[in-house]
Amino acid sequence: MKNTNTAPHAAQLAELLTLLEDRFHQHMERHAGLLWSDVVKRLEASPAQLAVLWRMEHTEGEPDVVGKDAASGAFIFYDCSAESPKGRRSLCYDRAALDARKANKPESCVLDVAKEIGVNLLSEDDYRFLQGLGEFDLKTSSWVATPDEIRKRGGALFCDRRYGQVFTYHNGADSYYGARGFRGSLIV
């Protein structure tokens, strides 16, 4: 897993803006009707959020704009990497699950890493919305926010896309796999 506490310097943020602009123009289907000039103004006015986007990119999430909040005018970014971000795999779901493992503990857990990066874990609805913008996780899977009722019983949810369909599954929250990571969202 990549270090999520790394702080970007000015040159890296400039590179990130160029990368985000290129990605924005390459995938207009994800944000029809939105203009990059509006997005970049918002990003330049939000250096803390730009640093979060850098950490999303640094952990191979490939963040992109997926919408705009009508009320606030804020732009919504999701991790849009084709597969679950490589820099965020092999994690159990939360700290309680990590602490409960007796042997073969993973390096960390999804909720801690999401907090370090500064993103919200996608919900099942968010994940399905993302899948409406393209085809993601054809070979991997991604943990999604799990309702308390399921988590209290030891479980956690994850999703993927197989056979042209999006599936939601369950697993023990303490499980972890090299092909399962998580996707985050950020509002800027």
N, C-alpha and C positions, 0 to 999 in steps of 0.2 A: 504494500500500500504506500502511496506517495505521501510525503509530509504535507499536511493540510494547514500547518501553522506558518508556513513561509509567507513573508510579506513581499509583494512585488515592488520593484523600483520603477522609476518614471519611464525608462526605455521599454520595460516589459509591458507597462500599461499602454504605451503608444502602439506597440506591436499587437496587443490584444484588441485595441479599437480597430485596427486594420483587419485583423482576422475576423472579428465580429461583423464588420461591414461586408467583407467578402462572403461570409456565411449567410448573412441576411439576404444579399442579392442572389445567391445561388439557390436559396430555398424560399422563394416568394410565396409558395403555396402554404407556408406555415403562418404567414402574417399578411394576407391579402389586404390591400388598402392602406397599409401603414407605410410611412416614409422614414428612411434611414436618418434624414436630417433631424426629424423630431426625436428619434431614439438617441442619437448622439448628443443632442442638447441635454437631454435628461441624464445621460451617463456622465457627461462632463460636470454636471452640477451635483453629482452624487459620488464623490471619490470613494467613500466606504463601500458602496454597492459595487462600484467598478472593481474594487479589490476582491469582493466576493466572487464576481464573475471570473476574475483571474484564477482564483482557487478552484472554481468549477472547471475551468479549462485545464489548469495544471494537473488535475486528477482525471483528465481525459473525458469530461462530460460533454464537451462540445456544446456549450449553451447557445441558445438562439431564442429570439422573440417568438412567442406563440400567441400573443394577444395583447389587448390593452383594456384596462379597467375603465369602463365608461364614466364612472362617478369621479374617480380621482385623476384620470389621465395617465396613470402609471402603466408602464410596460411590464409584461409578464414573460419571464425567461424560464425555460425548462432545459434540462440536460437532453440533448438531441443526438447523442452518439448512437450509431447504428446498433451497437451492443451495449450492455450495461457497462458503465465506465470502468475501465481497467484499473484505474488508481483507487477504486473503492470496492474491491471484491474481497471475498474470504472474510466476511464480518458476520458475527451473529447479530441478532436484532437490537438488543438493548443492554444496558449495564447489568441489570439483574440477571439476564441470561448468561452474560459473560462471566460474572462473578460466581454463578452456580456451576459452571463447568469445572470438573475435577481434573481433567487431563486434556491435552491438545487444544489449549485455548487459542483462539485467534488473536491477532494483534490488537483488535479493538472491536467496537460495535457500531452499527449503523447510526443510531441516534446520537452517539457522541461525535462521530465524524461529521455528520450533518451539521451539528451545532458548531464544531470547529470551523467548518467551511463557511457557515452562515446562511445555510439554505433550509427550506422546509422539505421534508420527505413528501414525495408525491402520494396522494391518496389513490385509492382504486379508481375513483372517478377521474382524477387528474391523469392517471395512467391511460385510461380508456380514451380520454380526449387526445392525449399525445398520439396514441395509435391511430386516431382518425386523421392525423396529419402525415402519416407515413407508416412504414413497417419497421418496427424496432424489436430488439431482443428475439431475433430468429434462432439464435444459438445459445443465448444466455437468458437469465431471468433477473428481475429486480424486486427487492423488498419494497413493500408499500406500507403506508401508515396503517396500523392495525387497531381496530376497535378495542377498547378496554376489556369488554366482555371476553374476547378471544384471548387477549394477552394474559388476563388473570388466570386462565386455564392452561397457560404454558405455551400457547401457540402464537404464530405470527403469519402474516399474509405476504405472498409474493405473486408476481404476474409475469407472463411472457406471451409471445405470439407463436403459435404453431398451427400448421394446417390451414392457414388463412384466418384463424380465429384468435381472439385475445382470451386467455385463461387466467383465472385467479385460483391460487392453491393455498394450502396451509402447510406449515412445517413447525417443528419445535423451534421456539425462539432462540434456543442455544445452538442450532445447527448453522453451519456455514459451508460454502462451496466456492471453489475457484471460478465457477461460471455464474455466481450470483453476487450482484452488487446492489446499488440503489441509485435512484435518480432524484434530483432535487429541483426545487423551484425558487425563484427570487422575483420579488416585485420591486421595480425601480421607478 
